[in-house]
Amino acid sequence: MSIVYDENKRIFHLRSKKTSYIFQADSRGYLIHLYWGQSVSDGDLTQFLPIVERPFSPMTDKEEPYFSLDVVAQEYPGYGTSDYRQPAYQMSFMDGSTAAELLYQSHRIVSGKPRLEGLPATYVESDEEATTLEIMLLDPVSQMEVCLSYTIYESFGAIIRSVRYVNRGEQEIKLLRALSASVDFHYQSLEWIQLSGAWAKERWLYRNSLAPGIQSVESRRGSSSHQHNPFIALVQPSTTEDHGDAYGFSFVYSGNFLASVEVDQHQTTRVSMGINPFDFNWLLEPGESFQTPEVVMVYSSQGLGGMSRQYHKLYRTRLSRGLYRDQVRPILVNNWEATYFDFNEKKIISLADEAQNMGIELFVLDDGWFGGRDNDRTSLGDWFENRRKLPNGLAGLAKELNERKLRFGLWLEPEMVSAQSELYQAHPDWCLHIPNRRRTEGRFQLMLDLSRQEVCNALINNLSEVLSSAPISYVKWDMNRNMTEIGSLSLSPERQRETAHRYMLGLYHVLETITERFPHILFESCSGGGGRFDPGMLYYMPQTWTSDNSDAIERLKIQYGTSIVYPISSMGAHVTAVPNHQVHRNTPLSTRGDVALSGNFGYELDLEKMTEAEKRLVQEQIKQCKDVRYLTFNGDFYRLSSPFEGNETAWMFVSEGQEEALVFWIKVLAEPAEPLRRLKLRGLNPTDVYVEQTTGMELHGDTLMHAGVQIPITLGDFQSVSWHFRRVTNA
């Protein structure tokens, strides 16, 4: 398996147990795409290269007048030399021209997966896990050298692509467009899936038919954004959760991105993904290089569910890193919705007493502990304790928490600075800005210019002091605005459009340094909730606050959509107070608990205001979480019923050995004359017998999957039911 090269026909066949990806370097030097899909035996698919006349498509090769790049499926297409479709790259040269043509020069095949320096990326733990193909291309006029990298994992249906540019010429070259991957499909009868939304309604699932022209999602906000996630999928119209072809494209990056699909005049489809070329260019002096982030492409013949489970396992085990990659996460309580900025040490300790009694494991102190931070208008950047609120400092508070057998966690927003802060008064030039332009604030704050090394160094030093000052075991890393006036005093005029990407490189450097320096800390990323929920952040922080919207019913769509590509182990999910602070809905505590159990579980409310009955239920929820969290963390996830299609949502977790399963069903609105419903399960061993842990009901796996379980009649809105099965015998 892995990668086979046919030297006579110059055909590359990337093959694993689950997928094949085939292309050819033709006699002219063009890379011609032949196939991507289910694993096949044959690599010679040149039968798919019929040359037919297409009027108004230019003659790329006069010796073969019907050959045109405007028609041929390609691996990494350009613009200006006969292909009118979306290009993967575009360059500007000293003479003002932008036409270029990259031609095959050589290749090498290596075991394993080389690192992408300075960028987040998937990885291997042994070279036997994957094989990498590097294709060297050259534009003979400018001497721009381009290396296309393809890594195929043996155990996943995943192909990882990235691109490296090196200016081998004698003149500077400006990159205008440098995407990471392009794939041509020979047909248009596909549907497009995107994960889009807004603050408090992130990653809703949208599925639509492709039409002639360009369909795209993108971010121009300086982060991956609440509005569009850096992921798309193409599926057949008949593809379901369990059946049919699904092609996923996920960008391992946290900044501006573009994911687009173009259907051309001949009903072929081109997918493009990479750094958004809008407001971007990159100047390469002779000898300089530029590395793109990577795209993770997953193929599944087992529908959207099969695609998702491949992404889940890959991202959980070969993207996330560190001590907590394989560890279940502690049950936490966060004080934010209990106190907001209005707290002191006495109030926090009082909440901690309640948390200890309930069996909570981690107490997180949120915003408001530093500088003069009594509201959101001040003190970001002043990372020293507010001794008026915390007279004994972070160390003293941590000691109190530890004595109550609670670990200590802390909220930070390191990338920001308040105009009303000591840091800004000392260094007003350290923020992103353009001279003589307004400095637009978001949430009354500005963004530090992390494209500057001295700013990154200062930030690393400040954070290191804070994280060394107390026994801190968890950090919530927040980021509450997007970029405006994107400029840097450290860059020359011709490099100003590099600022946004250089910011991301600076951020990644800070994250790499801090997470290496404090490996014992569990880092959770956040950006007003899920505004930067992307694979790039998961490389440094194994979990993300899924959304600032903690309403259990709203979370059904948010968590369902997020699960299309991201593992459950990456989602923060908390039980919060009612009426909910975002949508003011009242939902039962039991339902809030069931939804939050399908993530990294915790609470974010005033524990002192709960009734005794509610406290007993919380203790039961915590006991249940401790009993099943290894299953929700590591298990295979199956979506059973979609909140985007009806009044009910259902999903389940199955352990890798199929010996255990946990099922959740949630109903939104009550209905008169409610019908009797059955829920069919998935992923079980058909010949094994399973016992439901509450009722004692025993059924074979095939019965549970084909006949299902009876859903009890529930009274009222926003009700939930769960089943927990364990295997009692196996074949």
C-alpha positions in Angstrom: 0.0 0.0 0.0 1.2 3.6 0.7 2.7 5.2 -2.4 3.5 3.4 -5.7 5.2 5.1 -8.6 4.9 3.8 -12.2 8.1 5.0 -13.7 7.2 4.3 -17.3 3.9 6.2 -17.2 4.9 8.5 -14.4 1.8 7.7 -12.4 1.6 8.2 -8.7 -0.8 6.0 -6.7 -1.3 6.9 -3.1 -3.2 4.0 -1.5 -4.3 3.0 2.0 -6.8 0.5 3.2 -9.6 3.1 2.8 -8.7 5.3 -0.2 -6.7 5.7 -3.4 -5.5 9.0 -4.8 -4.0 8.9 -8.3 -2.3 11.4 -10.6 0.2 11.6 -13.5 3.1 13.8 -14.4 2.5 13.9 -18.2 5.2 14.2 -20.9 4.8 18.0 -20.8 5.4 18.3 -17.1 1.7 18.9 -16.1 0.3 17.1 -13.1 -2.9 15.5 -14.3 -5.5 14.3 -11.7 -7.0 10.9 -12.4 -8.9 9.6 -9.3 -9.7 10.1 -5.7 -12.1 7.7 -3.9 -12.4 4.2 -2.5 -9.2 2.1 -2.5 -8.6 0.5 -5.9 -6.1 -2.0 -7.2 -5.0 -0.3 -10.5 -3.1 2.9 -10.8 -3.1 3.2 -14.6 -6.3 5.2 -15.1 -5.1 7.1 -18.2 -8.3 5.9 -19.8 -9.8 9.0 -18.1 -7.7 11.3 -20.3 -9.8 11.5 -23.5 -8.7 14.6 -25.6 -11.8 16.2 -27.2 -12.2 19.5 -28.9 -13.6 22.2 -26.7 -14.2 25.5 -28.6 -12.9 28.6 -26.9 -10.5 26.5 -24.7 -7.0 27.6 -25.7 -4.5 25.2 -27.3 -2.0 24.6 -24.5 0.1 22.3 -26.8 0.2 23.0 -30.5 1.4 19.5 -31.1 -1.8 18.3 -29.7 -4.3 21.1 -30.5 -7.2 19.6 -28.5 -5.2 19.5 -25.3 -6.1 22.4 -23.1 -5.5 23.1 -19.4 -8.9 24.8 -19.4 -10.4 21.3 -19.6 -7.9 18.9 -18.0 -8.2 17.9 -14.3 -5.1 19.1 -12.5 -3.3 18.8 -9.2 -2.1 22.4 -8.7 -3.4 24.7 -11.4 -2.3 28.2 -12.3 -3.8 31.1 -14.2 -2.8 32.9 -17.3 -1.5 30.1 -19.4 -4.8 28.7 -20.8 -6.8 27.6 -17.6 -9.6 30.0 -16.8 -10.8 28.3 -13.7 -9.8 29.2 -10.2 -6.0 28.9 -9.7 -4.2 27.4 -6.8 -1.4 29.9 -7.1 -0.7 33.3 -8.6 2.5 35.3 -8.6 3.5 38.9 -9.5 6.9 39.5 -11.1 9.2 42.5 -11.5 7.9 43.2 -15.0 4.3 43.4 -13.7 3.2 40.1 -15.2 1.3 37.4 -13.3 1.3 34.4 -15.6 3.3 31.4 -14.5 3.5 27.7 -15.2 4.8 25.1 -12.8 6.1 22.0 -14.4 7.2 18.7 -12.9 11.0 18.3 -12.3 11.4 15.4 -9.8 10.0 13.7 -6.8 10.9 11.8 -3.7 9.0 9.3 -1.5 9.9 9.1 2.2 8.6 7.2 5.2 6.7 9.1 7.8 5.7 12.8 7.7 8.1 15.7 7.8 7.3 18.6 10.2 6.0 21.9 9.1 8.2 24.3 10.9 6.3 27.1 12.7 2.9 25.7 11.8 0.4 23.4 13.4 0.1 20.0 11.6 -0.8 16.4 11.9 2.1 14.1 12.8 3.2 10.5 13.1 4.6 8.7 16.1 6.5 6.2 13.9 7.5 6.4 10.3 5.5 3.3 9.6 2.2 5.2 10.1 2.4 7.2 6.9 4.3 7.8 3.7 5.0 11.2 2.1 5.4 12.1 -1.5 7.1 15.4 -2.4 6.7 16.7 -6.0 9.2 19.3 -7.2 7.8 21.8 -9.7 9.5 24.7 -11.4 8.4 27.8 -13.3 11.3 27.9 -15.8 11.0 31.6 -16.5 11.1 32.9 -13.0 12.9 30.0 -11.4 10.2 29.7 -8.7 10.4 26.2 -7.2 7.4 24.7 -5.6 7.2 21.5 -3.6 3.8 19.8 -3.3 3.6 17.5 -0.3 1.2 14.6 0.0 1.1 12.4 3.1 -1.1 9.3 3.2 -1.8 7.6 6.5 -2.0 3.8 6.5 -4.8 3.6 9.0 -7.0 6.5 8.0 -8.7 7.5 4.8 -6.7 10.8 5.0 -4.4 12.6 2.6 -2.5 15.6 3.9 -1.4 18.3 1.5 0.7 21.4 1.8 3.0 23.5 -0.5 6.4 25.1 -0.1 7.6 27.9 -2.4 11.3 28.7 -2.8 12.5 31.6 -5.0 15.5 30.2 -6.9 15.7 33.1 -9.3 17.6 36.4 -9.1 14.7 38.8 -8.7 12.0 39.2 -6.1 8.7 37.5 -6.6 5.4 38.4 -4.8 3.0 35.6 -4.0 -0.6 36.8 -4.6 -2.3 33.4 -4.1 -0.7 30.4 -2.4 -3.4 27.8 -1.7 -2.6 24.5 0.0 -4.7 22.1 -2.0 -6.8 21.9 -5.2 -8.8 18.9 -6.4 -10.7 18.5 -9.6 -13.7 16.2 -9.8 -14.9 15.0 -13.2 -18.6 15.7 -12.5 -20.9 18.2 -10.8 -23.6 16.0 -9.4 -22.5 16.7 -5.8 -23.8 18.5 -2.8 -21.7 20.9 -0.7 -21.7 20.9 3.1 -20.5 23.9 5.1 -20.4 24.8 8.8 -21.5 28.4 9.2 -23.3 30.7 11.6 -22.5 33.6 13.9 -21.6 34.3 17.5 -23.7 32.1 19.7 -24.8 29.9 16.8 -21.6 28.6 15.4 -21.1 25.7 12.9 -24.7 25.1 11.9 -24.8 22.5 9.1 -25.8 23.6 5.6 -26.1 21.2 2.7 -26.9 22.4 -0.8 -26.6 21.2 -4.4 -23.7 22.6 -6.5 -24.6 25.0 -9.3 -22.5 26.4 -12.1 -20.2 29.1 -10.9 -18.3 29.6 -7.6 -19.6 28.8 -4.1 -17.3 29.6 -1.2 -16.9 30.1 2.5 -14.1 32.3 3.8 -12.8 34.5 6.6 -11.4 38.0 6.2 -11.6 38.7 10.0 -8.0 37.6 11.0 -9.3 34.4 12.6 -11.1 31.3 11.4 -14.3 33.0 12.7 -17.7 32.3 14.1 -19.2 32.9 10.7 -17.6 30.1 8.7 -15.4 27.1 9.8 -12.4 26.2 7.7 -14.0 23.0 6.6 -16.2 21.8 3.7 -17.4 18.5 2.4 -18.6 17.2 -1.0 -21.1 14.4 -1.0 -23.4 12.6 -3.4 -27.0 13.5 -3.3 -27.8 10.1 -1.9 -25.1 10.2 0.8 -26.5 9.7 4.3 -24.9 9.3 7.7 -24.1 5.6 7.0 -23.9 5.2 3.2 -22.4 7.0 0.2 -19.3 8.9 -0.7 -18.1 11.8 1.4 -15.0 14.0 0.7 -13.9 16.2 3.5 -11.5 19.2 3.4 -10.2 20.7 6.7 -7.7 23.5 6.9 -5.2 23.4 9.8 -5.0 27.1 10.3 -6.5 29.7 12.6 -6.5 32.9 10.4 -8.0 34.1 7.1 -9.0 31.2 4.9 -10.8 30.4 1.6 -12.6 27.2 0.8 -14.3 27.4 -2.6 -15.9 25.1 -5.2 -16.2 26.0 -8.9 -18.4 24.2 -11.3 -17.2 25.0 -14.8 -18.9 25.0 -18.3 -18.3 21.3 -18.8 -19.8 20.3 -15.4 -16.5 19.5 -13.7 -15.9 20.6 -10.1 -12.8 22.2 -8.7 -12.2 22.4 -4.9 -9.7 25.0 -3.6 -8.5 25.6 -0.1 -5.9 27.7 1.7 -4.9 31.1 3.0 -7.4 33.6 1.8 -5.8 35.6 -1.1 -7.9 38.6 -0.1 -5.7 41.3 1.3 -2.7 38.9 1.2 0.6 38.8 -0.5 4.0 37.6 0.4 7.3 39.0 -0.9 10.0 36.4 -1.6 13.5 37.7 -2.1 16.0 35.4 -3.9 16.5 32.4 -1.8 13.6 33.0 0.5 10.8 30.5 1.0 7.1 30.4 2.1 5.3 27.4 3.6 1.5 27.0 3.4 -0.5 25.4 6.2 -1.8 22.0 5.5 -5.2 20.7 4.3 -6.5 17.4 5.7 -8.5 15.6 3.0 -10.6 12.6 4.2 -12.6 10.2 1.9 -15.3 7.9 3.3 -17.5 5.4 1.4 -19.5 5.0 4.6 -21.3 8.4 4.5 -20.9 11.4 6.7 -20.6 9.4 9.8 -17.7 7.4 8.4 -15.9 10.6 7.4 -16.5 12.2 10.8 -15.1 9.2 12.7 -11.9 9.3 10.7 -11.5 13.0 11.4 -12.2 12.4 15.1 -9.6 9.7 15.5 -7.0 11.5 13.4 -7.5 14.8 15.2 -7.7 13.3 18.7 -4.6 11.1 18.3 -2.4 12.7 15.6 -3.2 16.4 15.8 -3.7 17.1 19.5 -0.6 16.7 21.6 0.7 16.8 25.1 -0.1 15.3 28.5 -3.9 15.7 28.1 -4.2 14.2 24.6 -5.1 10.8 25.9 -6.5 11.8 29.3 -10.1 12.4 30.2 -10.6 15.9 31.3 -11.5 17.1 34.8 -15.0 18.2 35.7 -14.9 21.9 36.3 -16.9 24.8 37.5 -16.3 28.3 36.1 -17.4 31.3 38.1 -18.2 33.6 35.1 -21.9 33.3 34.9 -22.1 33.1 38.7 -20.3 36.4 39.3 -19.1 38.0 36.1 -16.7 40.7 37.3 -18.2 41.1 40.7 -16.4 38.8 43.0 -13.8 38.6 45.8 -11.8 35.9 47.4 -14.5 35.2 49.9 -17.1 34.6 47.2 -14.8 32.3 45.2 -14.0 30.2 48.3 -17.7 29.9 49.1 -18.3 28.6 45.6 -15.4 26.3 46.0 -16.9 24.8 49.2 -20.0 23.9 47.2 -18.0 22.5 44.4 -16.0 20.3 46.8 -19.3 18.9 48.2 -20.6 18.0 44.8 -17.5 16.2 43.6 -16.2 18.8 41.1 -12.5 18.5 40.4 -11.4 21.9 39.0 -12.3 25.5 39.8 -11.7 28.0 37.0 -11.4 31.7 37.9 -12.6 33.7 34.9 -12.2 37.3 33.8 -11.7 40.1 36.4 -8.8 38.9 38.6 -6.1 41.2 37.2 -5.2 44.9 37.1 -8.1 47.1 37.7 -10.5 44.9 35.8 -14.0 45.6 37.1 -15.5 45.7 33.6 -14.6 45.0 30.0 -13.1 48.4 29.3 -9.8 48.2 31.1 -6.6 46.3 32.1 -6.1 43.7 29.4 -2.3 43.4 29.2 -1.8 44.1 32.9 -1.4 40.5 34.0 -0.8 41.1 37.7 -3.2 40.2 40.5 -5.9 42.6 41.7 -5.1 42.5 45.4 -8.3 44.3 46.3 -10.3 41.2 45.1 -7.6 38.7 45.9 -5.7 39.9 48.9 -3.7 36.7 49.1 -3.0 36.6 45.3 -3.4 33.7 43.0 -1.1 31.6 45.1 -3.2 32.1 48.2 -6.4 31.3 46.3 -4.9 28.2 44.7 -3.8 27.0 48.2 -7.4 27.4 49.4 -8.7 25.5 46.4 -6.1 22.7 46.7 -7.0 22.2 50.3 -10.5 21.5 49.1 -9.1 18.9 46.6 -9.9 21.3 43.7 -7.4 22.0 41.0 -7.0 25.7 40.0 -7.7 27.1 36.6 -7.4 30.6 35.2 -8.8 32.7 32.4 -6.5 34.8 30.2 -6.8 36.9 27.1 -3.2 37.3 26.2 -3.5 38.6 22.6 -5.3 41.7 23.6 -4.6 45.1 25.2 -7.0 47.6 26.7 -6.6 51.3 25.8 -7.0 51.8 29.5 -4.1 49.8 30.7 -0.5 50.2 31.9 0.8 48.2 29.0 -0.9 50.4 26.4 0.3 53.6 28.1 3.9 52.2 28.0 3.7 50.7 24.5 0.9 52.3 22.3 2.7 51.1 19.2 2.5 47.4 20.2 -1.0 47.0 18.8 -2.1 46.3 15.2 -2.7 49.7 13.6 -2.1 51.9 10.6 -0.5 55.3 11.3 -2.9 58.2 11.1 -5.9 55.9 11.0 -8.5 55.4 13.7 -7.7 52.5 16.0 -11.1 50.6 15.9 -11.8 48.9 19.2 -13.8 45.7 19.7 -15.2 45.0 23.1 -13.2 48.1 24.1 -9.9 46.5 23.3 -7.1 46.3 20.7 -5.0 43.5 19.4 -1.3 43.1 20.1 0.9 43.0 17.0 2.2 39.4 17.2 3.9 39.8 13.9 6.6 41.6 16.0 9.1 39.4 17.8 9.6 41.9 20.7 5.9 41.8 21.4 5.8 38.0 21.3 8.8 37.9 23.6 7.2 40.3 26.1 4.0 38.3 26.1 5.8 35.0 26.7 7.7 36.5 29.6 4.5 38.0 31.1 2.5 34.8 30.8 5.4 32.7 32.2 5.4 34.9 35.3 1.7 34.4 35.8 1.7 30.7 35.2 4.7 30.2 37.5 3.1 32.3 40.3 0.7 29.6 41.5 -0.1 25.9 41.0 -2.2 26.5 37.9 -3.4 23.3 36.1 -5.8 24.8 33.5 -5.9 27.9 31.4 -8.8 29.2 29.3 -7.1 31.2 26.5 -9.7 33.7 25.2 -9.7 36.1 22.2 -12.6 38.4 22.0 -12.3 40.5 18.8 -11.2 40.3 15.2 -8.7 42.3 13.3 -9.1 45.9 11.9 -6.5 48.4 10.6 -4.3 45.4 9.8 -0.8 46.9 9.7 2.5 46.6 11.5 5.2 49.1 12.2 7.8 46.4 11.8 7.0 45.7 8.1 8.0 47.7 5.1 5.2 49.1 2.8 5.5 46.2 0.3 5.1 43.7 3.1 2.1 45.1 4.9 -0.3 42.5 3.4 1.8 39.9 5.2 0.7 41.2 8.6 -2.3 38.9 9.2 -0.4 35.7 8.4 2.7 36.9 10.3 0.4 37.5 13.3 -0.7 33.8 13.1 2.9 32.7 12.9 3.7 34.8 16.0 0.7 33.4 17.8 1.8 29.9 17.0 5.3 30.6 18.3 3.9 32.0 21.5 1.6 28.9 21.9 4.4 26.5 21.2 6.7 28.1 23.7 4.1 28.4 26.5 2.7 24.9 26.1 6.2 23.4 26.0 7.2 25.4 29.1 4.1 24.4 31.0 3.3 20.9 29.9 1.3 20.1 33.0 -1.4 22.7 32.2 -4.5 21.8 30.3 -5.1 24.7 27.8 -8.6 25.4 26.4 -8.9 27.8 23.5 -11.8 30.2 23.3 -12.8 33.1 21.1 -16.1 34.5 22.3 -16.9 30.8 22.4 -16.3 29.1 19.1 -14.9 31.9 17.0 -11.6 30.1 16.6 -12.6 26.5 16.7 -10.2 25.1 14.2 -7.5 22.4 13.8 -4.7 24.9 14.1 -5.7 25.7 17.7 -6.3 22.0 18.6 -2.6 21.4 17.8 -1.7 23.5 20.8 -4.8 23.2 23.0 -6.7 19.9 23.0 -10.1 21.4 23.7 -12.1 24.5 22.7 -15.0 26.3 24.4 -17.6 25.3 21.8 -19.8 28.4 22.0 -20.7 31.2 24.4 -24.2 30.0 23.9 -24.6 27.4 26.7 -28.4 26.9 26.3 -28.9 23.1 26.0 -31.3 23.3 23.1 -29.2 25.7 21.1 -26.2 23.5 21.8 -27.9 20.6 20.0 -27.2 22.2 16.6 -23.9 23.7 17.6 -22.5 20.4 19.0 -24.0 18.3 16.2 -22.5 20.6 13.5 -19.2 20.7 15.3 -19.1 16.9 15.4 -19.0 16.7 11.6 -15.3 17.2 11.7 -14.1 17.8 15.3 -13.9 15.0 18.0 -16.1 15.2 21.1 -12.9 15.3 23.2 -12.3 18.8 21.7 -15.6 20.3 22.8 -16.2 22.2 26.1 -19.8 21.8 27.3 -21.2 23.2 30.5 -24.4 23.2 32.5 -25.5 26.8 33.1 -28.2 28.5 35.0 -31.8 29.1 33.8 -33.2 31.2 32.4 -30.2 30.8 30.1 -28.1 34.0 29.9 -28.0 34.0 26.1 -31.5 33.1 25.0 -33.4 33.2 28.3 -34.8 29.7 27.9 -35.7 27.5 30.9 -34.7 23.9 30.4 -34.6 21.0 32.9 -31.4 20.5 34.8 -31.5 16.8 33.6 -31.5 17.9 29.9 -28.8 20.4 30.5 -26.7 17.7 32.0 -27.3 15.1 29.2 -26.3 17.7 26.5 -23.2 18.8 28.4 -22.1 15.1 29.0 -21.6 14.9 25.3 -18.4 17.1 25.6 -15.8 18.0 28.2 -18.2 18.4 31.1 -18.5 21.2 33.6 -20.7 23.8 35.3 -20.9 27.6 34.9 -23.5 28.9 37.5 -23.8 30.0 41.0 -23.8 26.7 43.0 -24.9 28.5 46.1 -28.2 29.4 44.5 -29.2 25.8 43.7 -31.9 24.0 45.7 -31.0 20.9 47.7 -32.8 18.8 45.1 -30.8 20.4 42.3 -27.5 19.8 44.2 -28.4 16.1 44.6 -29.0 15.9 40.8 -25.7 17.6 40.2 -24.0 15.0 42.4 -25.6 12.3 40.3 -24.6 14.0 37.1 -21.0 14.2 38.3 -21.0 10.6 39.3 -22.4 9.6 35.9 -19.7 11.7 34.1 -16.9 10.0 36.0 -18.4 6.7 35.1 -18.8 7.4 31.3 -16.3 10.1 30.4 -13.7 7.7 29.1 -16.4 6.5 26.7 -17.4 9.9 25.5 -13.8 10.9 25.2 -12.5 7.9 23.3 -15.6 6.2 21.8 -16.8 6.2 18.3 -19.5 8.9 17.8 -22.7 8.1 15.8 -25.3 10.8 14.9 -28.7 9.1 15.0 -31.2 12.0 14.5 -30.4 15.5 13.3 -31.7 18.7 15.0 -31.6 20.4 11.6 -34.3 18.0 10.3 -36.8 17.7 13.1 -37.9 18.1 16.7 -35.6 15.4 18.0 -31.8 14.9 18.3 -30.1 11.7 19.1 -26.5 10.5 19.2 -24.5 7.8 20.8 -21.0 6.7 21.8 -19.6 3.2 21.3 -16.4 2.0 22.8 -13.6 0.9 20.4 -14.1 -2.8 21.4 -17.9 -2.4 21.1 -18.4 -3.6 24.7 -20.2 -0.4 25.8 -22.5 2.3 24.4 -24.1 5.5 25.7 -27.1 6.9 24.0 -28.8 10.3 24.3 -32.2 11.4 22.9 -33.5 15.0 23.3 -36.9 16.3 22.3 -37.3 20.1 21.8 -41.0 20.8 21.9 -43.9 18.7 23.4 -46.7 17.7 21.1 -50.2 16.5 21.6 -51.0 12.8 20.8 -47.3 12.1 20.8 -46.6 9.0 18.7 -44.7 6.0 20.1 -41.2 6.1 18.6 -38.3 3.8 18.4 -34.6 4.7 18.1 -32.3 2.5 16.1 -28.8 2.3 17.4 -25.5 1.9 15.5 -22.0 0.7 15.8 -22.7 -2.4 18.0 -21.5 -5.9 17.5 -24.6 -7.7 16.1 -24.0 -11.0 17.9 -23.2 -9.6 21.3 -25.8 -9.3 24.1 -26.0 -5.9 25.8 -27.7 -5.0 29.1 -29.1 -1.5 29.8 -27.7 -0.4 33.1 -30.8 1.2 34.6 -33.6 -1.1 33.5 -31.7 -4.4 33.1 -33.1 -4.9 29.6 -31.0 -7.4 27.6 -30.9 -7.4 23.8 -28.5 -8.5 21.1 -26.7 -5.8 19.1 -28.5 -6.6 15.9 -31.8 -6.2 17.7 -30.8 -2.8 19.1 -29.6 -1.7 15.6 -32.4 -3.0 13.5 -35.4 -3.0 15.8 -34.2 -0.3 18.2 -35.2 0.8 21.6 -38.6 2.2 22.7 -38.5 6.0 23.4 -40.7 6.6 26.5 -43.4 9.3 26.4 -42.0 12.4 27.9 -44.1 15.3 29.3 -43.2 18.9 28.6 -40.7 20.7 26.4 -37.0 20.1 26.3 -36.9 16.6 27.7 -34.1 14.0 27.4 -33.6 10.3 27.8 -30.4 8.3 28.0 -29.5 4.6 27.8 -26.3 3.0 29.0 -25.5 -0.4 27.6 -22.7 -2.8 28.5 -21.9 -6.1 26.8 -22.7 -9.2 28.9 -21.6 -11.9 26.4 -19.8 -12.0 23.1 -19.7 -14.5 20.2 
